[in-house]
Amino acid sequence: MPAAPTPVDRYLEVGLRLGRHLDGLVDAYYGPAALAERVEAEPRRELPALVADVRSLVADLDAGDGDLDAPRRRWLRAQAAGLHTAARKLAGEPVPFVEEVSSCYGVVPELVDHEVYAAAHRRLDAVLPGSGSLAERYEAHRRRHLMTPEQLTAAVHAVAEAFRERTAERFGLPEGEHVTFELVTDQPWSGFNYYEGGLRSRVAINIDLPVASSAIGHLIAHEAYPGHHTEHSRKEVGLVRERGHLEESIFLVGTPQCLLAEGLADLAIDALLGEGHEPQVADILRPLGITYDTEVVAAVASAAADLGTVRGNAALLLHDRGRPEEEAVAELERWSLLSHERAVKSVSFLTHPTWRAYVFCYTAGLPLCRAHVAGDPARFERLITEALVPADLVPAA
């Protein structure tokens, strides 16, 4: 008789089956090929049945099913609980947006007071050069640093190679890991890491809107070194290959795994180069003839740090308050100081069925990871090495 499926087997199966209903829900899979082939070949399982499957998995994990130690069980249970909510939403159940975010990602989303953004605007007003309104000067600063596709290609490879060398020295990289980069269009995101297994990633950079040199360091650190690619490849070796934790071989949107992945990736450039890293990025870009006003870039980045959470406000306006897209666009234009074109692009991400709640992985994930790491490289290395849940990063009361 074939052995009964373990909780890990069931988790992989239900994740792959749900992925057949929503493109992008399975962000990465490099587990047993036979399992993926079997799921792909079977009749597509209906969503209500999949909701029941995940609910049963959570209950069985709570009941002690499977030979799992406590940390591994806690991680798998958190993942399955998040997936259960994602499945319910996908099946058409009326899950309130705040519950969706908190159940999937382990954080409770809240509107940020506009006074936080007004204070950031005052700081920006003091450091942005030029004349005109604050929004005009902020846009001029952004435009001054926009790169052509040719410059972008050169910058990507130069920054990636430099960051790869530094990541190998600071944290270590598995032998044989590799990243390829490509420029794409017609996507709701600015950059995306497609982890393909075998220590390989394909990083896509969206050029629907021109990319700024002031953003390239963060982008490469986030997607590749020491962000997503580094985390995936380190965990493939340390957790999947060496310890047999096959649950790490699937990466599912709608789970706490995403919150920590995005939080550590947003922190990656500071973990690699330290705060005030702009002179180091400038040294990489200067030989390429790419504009990068080091002091202004650093001052503007520091002053505007709080503006990243405006996206969360826009998402809450859309999905919690039921406001029209035009109001979310206006929120982004007013407080993020985005052009209308960039604000509309941002809202396209917030209204995408795969990504509508995902923005809080950034807005809540970064402060959680930053507080945990607190400038200690060993703590950042823990994030890219171990399977953790958000509660593991919160200090005990």
Long-range contacts (C-beta under 8 A, 24 or more apart in sequence): 6-66, 6-67, 7-57, 7-60, 7-61, 7-65, 7-66, 7-68, 7-76, 8-66, 8-76, 8-245, 8-246, 8-247, 9-35, 10-53, 10-57, 11-57, 11-76, 11-79, 11-80, 11-83, 11-247, 11-250, 12-246, 12-247, 12-249, 12-250, 13-39, 14-50, 14-53, 14-54, 14-57, 14-83, 14-87, 15-83, 15-250, 15-252, 16-40, 16-250, 17-44, 17-45, 17-50, 17-53, 18-50, 18-54, 18-83, 18-86, 18-87, 18-90, 18-252, 19-252, 20-44, 21-47, 21-50, 21-90, 22-90, 22-353, 22-354, 23-354, 24-253, 24-354, 24-355, 25-86, 25-90, 25-252, 25-253, 25-254, 25-354, 26-250, 26-251, 26-252, 26-253, 27-195, 27-251, 27-252, 27-253, 27-258, 28-194, 28-195, 28-196, 28-197, 28-232, 28-250, 28-251, 29-197, 29-249, 29-250, 29-251, 30-195, 30-196, 30-197, 30-198, 30-236, 30-240, 30-249, 31-246, 31-249, 31-250, 32-246, 47-87, 47-90, 47-91, 47-92, 48-91, 50-87, 50-91, 51-84, 51-87, 51-88, 51-91, 51-93, 54-80, 54-83, 54-84, 54-87, 55-84, 57-84, 58-84, 71-387, 72-245, 72-247, 72-387, 74-389, 75-247, 75-387, 75-388, 75-389, 76-247, 78-106, 78-255, 78-256, 78-389, 79-247, 79-252, 79-255, 79-256, 79-257, 82-106, 82-252, 82-254, 82-255, 82-256, 83-252, 83-254, 83-255, 85-254, 86-252, 86-253, 86-254, 86-255, 96-320, 97-315, 97-316, 97-319, 97-320, 97-357, 98-316, 98-320, 100-357, 101-357, 101-360, 104-254, 104-255, 104-256, 104-357, 105-255, 105-256, 105-258, 105-259, 105-357, 105-360, 105-361, 105-364, 105-390, 106-256, 106-259, 106-389, 106-390, 106-391, 107-259, 107-360, 107-364, 107-365, 107-368, 107-390, 109-312, 109-315, 109-316, 109-320, 109-360, 109-363, 109-364, 110-316, 111-312, 111-313, 111-316, 112-306, 112-309, 112-310, 112-312, 112-313, 114-335, 116-306, 116-309, 117-306, 117-307, 117-310, 117-335, 119-306, 120-303, 120-304, 120-305, 120-306, 120-307, 121-335, 121-337, 123-302, 123-303, 123-304, 124-300, 124-303, 124-304, 124-337, 126-303, 127-296, 127-299, 127-300, 127-303, 128-296, 128-300, 129-296, 134-337, 135-333, 135-337, 138-300, 138-304, 138-337, 139-337, 139-339, 141-214, 141-296, 141-300, 142-212, 142-214, 144-291, 144-293, 145-212, 145-213, 145-214, 145-215, 145-291, 145-292, 145-293, 145-297, 146-210, 146-211, 146-212, 146-213, 147-210, 147-211, 147-212, 147-213, 147-216, 147-290, 148-210, 149-183, 149-207, 151-213, 151-288, 151-289, 151-290, 152-183, 152-205, 152-207, 152-211, 152-216, 153-183, 154-288, 154-290, 155-213, 155-216, 155-284, 155-285, 155-288, 155-290, 156-181, 156-205, 156-216, 156-220, 157-181, 158-284, 158-285, 158-287, 158-288, 159-216, 159-217, 159-220, 159-281, 159-284, 159-285, 160-220, 160-224, 160-225, 162-284, 163-217, 163-220, 163-221, 163-224, 163-225, 163-226, 163-272, 164-224, 164-225, 166-225, 166-272, 166-273, 167-225, 167-226, 167-230, 167-272, 170-226, 170-272, 170-377, 171-226, 171-230, 171-234, 171-377, 171-380, 171-381, 171-384, 172-234, 173-225, 173-230, 173-233, 173-234, 174-199, 174-233, 174-234, 174-236, 174-237, 177-229, 177-233, 179-203, 179-224, 179-225, 179-229, 181-205, 183-207, 188-345, 188-348, 188-349, 188-352, 188-355, 189-349, 189-355, 190-219, 191-219, 191-222, 191-223, 192-223, 193-223, 193-224, 193-227, 193-228, 193-229, 193-232, 195-228, 195-229, 195-232, 195-233, 195-251, 197-236, 197-249, 199-233, 199-236, 199-237, 201-228, 201-229, 201-232, 201-233, 203-229, 208-345, 209-341, 209-342, 209-345, 213-285, 213-290, 213-291, 213-292, 214-292, 214-297, 214-300, 214-301, 216-281, 216-285, 217-269, 217-273, 217-277, 217-278, 217-281, 217-284, 218-266, 218-269, 221-265, 221-268, 221-269, 221-272, 222-265, 222-266, 222-268, 222-269, 223-265, 225-268, 225-272, 226-268, 226-271, 226-272, 226-380, 226-384, 227-264, 227-265, 227-268, 228-261, 228-265, 230-268, 230-384, 231-261, 231-264, 231-265, 231-383, 231-384, 234-384, 234-385, 235-384, 235-385, 235-387, 238-385, 239-387, 245-387, 247-387, 248-387, 253-354, 253-355, 253-358, 254-357, 256-389, 256-390, 258-358, 258-361, 258-365, 259-360, 259-361, 259-364, 259-365, 259-368, 259-390, 260-365, 260-368, 260-369, 260-383, 260-388, 260-389, 260-390, 260-393, 261-361, 261-365, 262-358, 262-361, 262-362, 262-365, 262-366, 263-361, 263-362, 263-364, 263-365, 263-366, 263-367, 263-368, 263-369, 263-370, 264-365, 264-369, 264-380, 264-383, 264-384, 266-362, 266-365, 266-366, 266-369, 267-366, 267-369, 267-370, 267-373, 267-380, 270-370, 271-373, 271-377, 271-380, 304-337, 307-335, 307-336, 307-337, 308-362, 308-363, 308-366, 309-363, 310-335, 310-336, 311-336, 311-346, 311-350, 311-359, 311-362, 311-363, 312-359, 312-360, 312-363, 312-364, 314-346, 314-347, 314-350, 315-350, 315-356, 315-357, 315-359, 315-360, 318-347, 318-350, 318-351, 318-356, 319-356, 319-357, 325-351, 368-393, 368-394, 369-393
